[in-house]
Amino acid sequence: MNDQLTMLFVMVETAGILAPIAFILFHILRQFLFIPVPLVCLTGGILFGSFFGSVFSMIGLMLSSLIFYMLINKMPKTHKKLSKLKKRWFGEYRNLTVGQVAVLRLIPFIHYHLLNFCLIERNKSFQDYMKHTWITNLPLAIFYTVFGEFISRFTPSMILLILFSLAILVFILREKVTIIKWKEFFKTV
C-alpha cells in the first residue's frame, strides 16, 4: 500500500500543472463514472493538501454543476426522473433551503445532482443558482478535503453519530412553510 501511495505522489509531483487540470477534469467525468463526490474530494486532499485540494475540488464541483445546469433542460427523461426522486425523498410540496442542501451534500450517499436539481427548482435565475451552488459546495469540498485522512480512521459508531448529527441539522434548517395551490389541494382523484 505504501508503495502505491509513493508512486501516486511521484506521479503528481512530476505532472506539474497537468495534475490539477486532470483532477478538475476528473471531477467533471466523475458524474459519468458514478464515483461519489466525497471520494474525489478525499483524493484531492491526499494529493494536493487541504488548501489546494479544496480549491481544485471547488473548481471541479462548480464546473460539474454548471454542466448539469446547461444540460438538465435538454434531457426531459432525466428531468422527470429527478423530479420523481425529489418527490419521493423530500415530499411533493417541500423545497429544500440552501442550508439543508449544504448539509445534505455532506452525507455521502445523497445524490449530488438531485441536490443540484433542488437548487434549480428553488432558484430560477442562473446567478442565484450559481451563488447557492457555491455556498452549498464549499462545506463539502472543505470538509472532505481537510478531514479526509481522519474519516478513514473513524469507527462505525462515530460515523453513525456524524450522520445522526447531520440528520438533526437537516431537520432544524428545514423550510417551515409549505404552500399548496388551491387547485392541487382540492383536485379530484
Disulfide bonds with the S-S distance in Angstrom:
none
